[in-house]
Amino acid sequence: MSTSLLLWGVLFGAVGSGYFLYGRKQGAAVPLGCGVAQMVVPYFISNVVLLVAVGLALAVLPYFVRR
């Protein structure tokens, strides 16, 4: 495990926890799901480039999908 993978995982986990709390408080399913996904995905991806791509995609998804 590299340092960059660990730091990106912590960053996306922090953003994911923010989305999770926002989605739970507002009753919005998309931010809630993206938050859970951002907190879980770093455990399963071991490639830094792929982790950044998936993390960024999950971070911008609630902006484009509003439900």
Chimera marker file (.cmm) of the C-alpha trace (Angstrom):
<marker_set name="trace">
<marker id="1" x="0.000" y="0.000" z="0.000" r="1" g="1" b="0" radius="0.5"/>
<marker id="2" x="1.437" y="3.354" z="-1.019" r="1" g="1" b="0" radius="0.5"/>
<marker id="3" x="1.169" y="6.614" z="0.834" r="1" g="1" b="0" radius="0.5"/>
<marker id="4" x="-0.729" y="8.295" z="-1.989" r="1" g="1" b="0" radius="0.5"/>
<marker id="5" x="-3.337" y="5.512" z="-1.994" r="1" g="1" b="0" radius="0.5"/>
<marker id="6" x="-3.810" y="5.936" z="1.745" r="1" g="1" b="0" radius="0.5"/>
<marker id="7" x="-4.144" y="9.724" z="1.570" r="1" g="1" b="0" radius="0.5"/>
<marker id="8" x="-6.593" y="9.615" z="-1.358" r="1" g="1" b="0" radius="0.5"/>
<marker id="9" x="-8.624" y="7.044" z="0.540" r="1" g="1" b="0" radius="0.5"/>
<marker id="10" x="-8.776" y="9.263" z="3.613" r="1" g="1" b="0" radius="0.5"/>
<marker id="11" x="-9.759" y="12.276" z="1.501" r="1" g="1" b="0" radius="0.5"/>
<marker id="12" x="-12.552" y="10.448" z="-0.313" r="1" g="1" b="0" radius="0.5"/>
<marker id="13" x="-13.699" y="8.882" z="2.947" r="1" g="1" b="0" radius="0.5"/>
<marker id="14" x="-14.009" y="12.334" z="4.516" r="1" g="1" b="0" radius="0.5"/>
<marker id="15" x="-15.952" y="13.675" z="1.535" r="1" g="1" b="0" radius="0.5"/>
<marker id="16" x="-18.101" y="10.539" z="1.614" r="1" g="1" b="0" radius="0.5"/>
<marker id="17" x="-18.931" y="10.989" z="5.271" r="1" g="1" b="0" radius="0.5"/>
<marker id="18" x="-20.014" y="14.555" z="4.532" r="1" g="1" b="0" radius="0.5"/>
<marker id="19" x="-22.264" y="13.352" z="1.705" r="1" g="1" b="0" radius="0.5"/>
<marker id="20" x="-23.623" y="10.611" z="3.951" r="1" g="1" b="0" radius="0.5"/>
<marker id="21" x="-24.532" y="13.017" z="6.742" r="1" g="1" b="0" radius="0.5"/>
<marker id="22" x="-26.081" y="15.476" z="4.292" r="1" g="1" b="0" radius="0.5"/>
<marker id="23" x="-28.088" y="12.770" z="2.546" r="1" g="1" b="0" radius="0.5"/>
<marker id="24" x="-29.342" y="11.315" z="5.811" r="1" g="1" b="0" radius="0.5"/>
<marker id="25" x="-30.383" y="14.699" z="7.183" r="1" g="1" b="0" radius="0.5"/>
<marker id="26" x="-32.102" y="15.837" z="3.970" r="1" g="1" b="0" radius="0.5"/>
<marker id="27" x="-33.598" y="12.467" z="3.103" r="1" g="1" b="0" radius="0.5"/>
<marker id="28" x="-31.852" y="12.494" z="-0.293" r="1" g="1" b="0" radius="0.5"/>
<marker id="29" x="-30.951" y="9.081" z="-1.666" r="1" g="1" b="0" radius="0.5"/>
<marker id="30" x="-28.268" y="10.105" z="-4.186" r="1" g="1" b="0" radius="0.5"/>
<marker id="31" x="-25.911" y="11.901" z="-1.759" r="1" g="1" b="0" radius="0.5"/>
<marker id="32" x="-26.519" y="9.172" z="0.815" r="1" g="1" b="0" radius="0.5"/>
<marker id="33" x="-25.592" y="6.419" z="-1.643" r="1" g="1" b="0" radius="0.5"/>
<marker id="34" x="-22.592" y="8.310" z="-2.992" r="1" g="1" b="0" radius="0.5"/>
<marker id="35" x="-21.387" y="8.926" z="0.537" r="1" g="1" b="0" radius="0.5"/>
<marker id="36" x="-21.565" y="5.259" z="1.459" r="1" g="1" b="0" radius="0.5"/>
<marker id="37" x="-19.869" y="4.326" z="-1.810" r="1" g="1" b="0" radius="0.5"/>
<marker id="38" x="-17.067" y="6.834" z="-1.259" r="1" g="1" b="0" radius="0.5"/>
<marker id="39" x="-16.423" y="5.483" z="2.215" r="1" g="1" b="0" radius="0.5"/>
<marker id="40" x="-16.357" y="1.842" z="1.046" r="1" g="1" b="0" radius="0.5"/>
<marker id="41" x="-14.633" y="2.048" z="-2.360" r="1" g="1" b="0" radius="0.5"/>
<marker id="42" x="-11.075" y="2.774" z="-1.044" r="1" g="1" b="0" radius="0.5"/>
<marker id="43" x="-11.072" y="-0.633" z="0.663" r="1" g="1" b="0" radius="0.5"/>
<marker id="44" x="-11.492" y="-2.454" z="-2.636" r="1" g="1" b="0" radius="0.5"/>
<marker id="45" x="-9.403" y="-0.425" z="-5.130" r="1" g="1" b="0" radius="0.5"/>
<marker id="46" x="-5.630" y="-0.747" z="-4.979" r="1" g="1" b="0" radius="0.5"/>
<marker id="47" x="-4.750" y="1.378" z="-8.018" r="1" g="1" b="0" radius="0.5"/>
<marker id="48" x="-4.267" y="5.099" z="-7.291" r="1" g="1" b="0" radius="0.5"/>
<marker id="49" x="-5.414" y="6.344" z="-10.698" r="1" g="1" b="0" radius="0.5"/>
<marker id="50" x="-8.544" y="4.204" z="-10.609" r="1" g="1" b="0" radius="0.5"/>
<marker id="51" x="-9.299" y="5.288" z="-7.036" r="1" g="1" b="0" radius="0.5"/>
<marker id="52" x="-9.037" y="8.976" z="-7.978" r="1" g="1" b="0" radius="0.5"/>
<marker id="53" x="-11.223" y="8.477" z="-11.061" r="1" g="1" b="0" radius="0.5"/>
<marker id="54" x="-13.946" y="6.608" z="-9.162" r="1" g="1" b="0" radius="0.5"/>
<marker id="55" x="-13.752" y="8.982" z="-6.199" r="1" g="1" b="0" radius="0.5"/>
<marker id="56" x="-14.113" y="12.064" z="-8.383" r="1" g="1" b="0" radius="0.5"/>
<marker id="57" x="-16.978" y="10.487" z="-10.320" r="1" g="1" b="0" radius="0.5"/>
<marker id="58" x="-18.802" y="9.746" z="-7.080" r="1" g="1" b="0" radius="0.5"/>
<marker id="59" x="-18.073" y="13.249" z="-5.787" r="1" g="1" b="0" radius="0.5"/>
<marker id="60" x="-19.665" y="15.013" z="-8.779" r="1" g="1" b="0" radius="0.5"/>
<marker id="61" x="-22.541" y="12.567" z="-9.292" r="1" g="1" b="0" radius="0.5"/>
<marker id="62" x="-24.911" y="14.258" z="-6.764" r="1" g="1" b="0" radius="0.5"/>
<marker id="63" x="-24.429" y="17.545" z="-8.601" r="1" g="1" b="0" radius="0.5"/>
<marker id="64" x="-25.729" y="16.117" z="-11.873" r="1" g="1" b="0" radius="0.5"/>
<marker id="65" x="-28.338" y="13.688" z="-10.494" r="1" g="1" b="0" radius="0.5"/>
<marker id="66" x="-30.906" y="15.480" z="-8.360" r="1" g="1" b="0" radius="0.5"/>
<marker id="67" x="-33.687" y="13.381" z="-6.822" r="1" g="1" b="0" radius="0.5"/>
<link id1="1" id2="2" r="1" g="1" b="0" radius="0.2"/>
<link id1="2" id2="3" r="1" g="1" b="0" radius="0.2"/>
<link id1="3" id2="4" r="1" g="1" b="0" radius="0.2"/>
<link id1="4" id2="5" r="1" g="1" b="0" radius="0.2"/>
<link id1="5" id2="6" r="1" g="1" b="0" radius="0.2"/>
<link id1="6" id2="7" r="1" g="1" b="0" radius="0.2"/>
<link id1="7" id2="8" r="1" g="1" b="0" radius="0.2"/>
<link id1="8" id2="9" r="1" g="1" b="0" radius="0.2"/>
<link id1="9" id2="10" r="1" g="1" b="0" radius="0.2"/>
<link id1="10" id2="11" r="1" g="1" b="0" radius="0.2"/>
<link id1="11" id2="12" r="1" g="1" b="0" radius="0.2"/>
<link id1="12" id2="13" r="1" g="1" b="0" radius="0.2"/>
<link id1="13" id2="14" r="1" g="1" b="0" radius="0.2"/>
<link id1="14" id2="15" r="1" g="1" b="0" radius="0.2"/>
<link id1="15" id2="16" r="1" g="1" b="0" radius="0.2"/>
<link id1="16" id2="17" r="1" g="1" b="0" radius="0.2"/>
<link id1="17" id2="18" r="1" g="1" b="0" radius="0.2"/>
<link id1="18" id2="19" r="1" g="1" b="0" radius="0.2"/>
<link id1="19" id2="20" r="1" g="1" b="0" radius="0.2"/>
<link id1="20" id2="21" r="1" g="1" b="0" radius="0.2"/>
<link id1="21" id2="22" r="1" g="1" b="0" radius="0.2"/>
<link id1="22" id2="23" r="1" g="1" b="0" radius="0.2"/>
<link id1="23" id2="24" r="1" g="1" b="0" radius="0.2"/>
<link id1="24" id2="25" r="1" g="1" b="0" radius="0.2"/>
<link id1="25" id2="26" r="1" g="1" b="0" radius="0.2"/>
<link id1="26" id2="27" r="1" g="1" b="0" radius="0.2"/>
<link id1="27" id2="28" r="1" g="1" b="0" radius="0.2"/>
<link id1="28" id2="29" r="1" g="1" b="0" radius="0.2"/>
<link id1="29" id2="30" r="1" g="1" b="0" radius="0.2"/>
<link id1="30" id2="31" r="1" g="1" b="0" radius="0.2"/>
<link id1="31" id2="32" r="1" g="1" b="0" radius="0.2"/>
<link id1="32" id2="33" r="1" g="1" b="0" radius="0.2"/>
<link id1="33" id2="34" r="1" g="1" b="0" radius="0.2"/>
<link id1="34" id2="35" r="1" g="1" b="0" radius="0.2"/>
<link id1="35" id2="36" r="1" g="1" b="0" radius="0.2"/>
<link id1="36" id2="37" r="1" g="1" b="0" radius="0.2"/>
<link id1="37" id2="38" r="1" g="1" b="0" radius="0.2"/>
<link id1="38" id2="39" r="1" g="1" b="0" radius="0.2"/>
<link id1="39" id2="40" r="1" g="1" b="0" radius="0.2"/>
<link id1="40" id2="41" r="1" g="1" b="0" radius="0.2"/>
<link id1="41" id2="42" r="1" g="1" b="0" radius="0.2"/>
<link id1="42" id2="43" r="1" g="1" b="0" radius="0.2"/>
<link id1="43" id2="44" r="1" g="1" b="0" radius="0.2"/>
<link id1="44" id2="45" r="1" g="1" b="0" radius="0.2"/>
<link id1="45" id2="46" r="1" g="1" b="0" radius="0.2"/>
<link id1="46" id2="47" r="1" g="1" b="0" radius="0.2"/>
<link id1="47" id2="48" r="1" g="1" b="0" radius="0.2"/>
<link id1="48" id2="49" r="1" g="1" b="0" radius="0.2"/>
<link id1="49" id2="50" r="1" g="1" b="0" radius="0.2"/>
<link id1="50" id2="51" r="1" g="1" b="0" radius="0.2"/>
<link id1="51" id2="52" r="1" g="1" b="0" radius="0.2"/>
<link id1="52" id2="53" r="1" g="1" b="0" radius="0.2"/>
<link id1="53" id2="54" r="1" g="1" b="0" radius="0.2"/>
<link id1="54" id2="55" r="1" g="1" b="0" radius="0.2"/>
<link id1="55" id2="56" r="1" g="1" b="0" radius="0.2"/>
<link id1="56" id2="57" r="1" g="1" b="0" radius="0.2"/>
<link id1="57" id2="58" r="1" g="1" b="0" radius="0.2"/>
<link id1="58" id2="59" r="1" g="1" b="0" radius="0.2"/>
<link id1="59" id2="60" r="1" g="1" b="0" radius="0.2"/>
<link id1="60" id2="61" r="1" g="1" b="0" radius="0.2"/>
<link id1="61" id2="62" r="1" g="1" b="0" radius="0.2"/>
<link id1="62" id2="63" r="1" g="1" b="0" radius="0.2"/>
<link id1="63" id2="64" r="1" g="1" b="0" radius="0.2"/>
<link id1="64" id2="65" r="1" g="1" b="0" radius="0.2"/>
<link id1="65" id2="66" r="1" g="1" b="0" radius="0.2"/>
<link id1="66" id2="67" r="1" g="1" b="0" radius="0.2"/>
</marker_set>
